[in-house]
Amino acid sequence: MTIQILTHPATICNFLVALPEPIHASSRDYGFDFDEEEIALELLAPLPASLSTQTIPEVEADEFEKVFHYFLS
């Protein structure tokens, strides 16, 4: 039996693919119909005065404990 040693690796295909420009995926490509810039502007908008001045209601310790145990179960 004769053993051959390859000095050059075997080439399966000799073509190179070059894309003209990089591919950028957009959310609209996946079926979402919203504009990222519009959402960003809405998130940066200040809160209405009625929401920013709300206070946290006072809760008694026993009442909080009952609700907390109910939440955990």
N, C-alpha and C positions, 0 to 999 in steps of 0.2 A: 504494500500500500504506500502510495506516494503522498507526502504532506506538502501542501503549498502554503506559503506564508504570504499574505497580501501586504504589500508595502504601502498601498494607498487604500483608504476606506472605500467601500463600494458606494456608489452614488445611485440613489433610487430615482431622483428626479432633478433635473437641472433647470428649474425656472425660479424666478424671483418675482414676488408680487409686490408692487409699489402702489400705494394708494395716493391719489392726488392731494388729499387733505385729511387731517385727523377726523375720526368719527366722534361726534358729540351726541349723546342721547339726551332727549328732552322729555319732560313729563308728559307732554302732549303725544309723544310717540307711543306711550303706553295707555292712552285713552283718557288721561286726566285733562279736563278742560279748564284748568285754572291758570292764572298768570302769577308766577312767583313774585314778581315785582309788586303787583297789587297786594298780595298777601303780606309781603314784608312791610309795605306802607301802613296797612291796617294794624299790624302788630306794633308798629312804632307810634301809633296815634295815642294821645293821652286818654286816660279813663274818664268817663263822665263824672261830674262832681258827686252825684248820688252814690256811685259805687265806691269812690275813694274815701267817703266819710262814714261808711258803715262801721258800726262797732260790734264787737263780739259779745253775744248775750251771756249774762252771768248764769251759771248753772250750779246748783247745790251738789255737794260731794256725793250724797246718796243717789241722787238721780243720775249723775254721771256714771257712777259705778254700775247701776242697773243697765244703762244703755251700753256701756263698754262691754259688759259680760254678754249681753245679747249680740253685740257686734262680733265678738270672738267665737260664739257658738254656731 
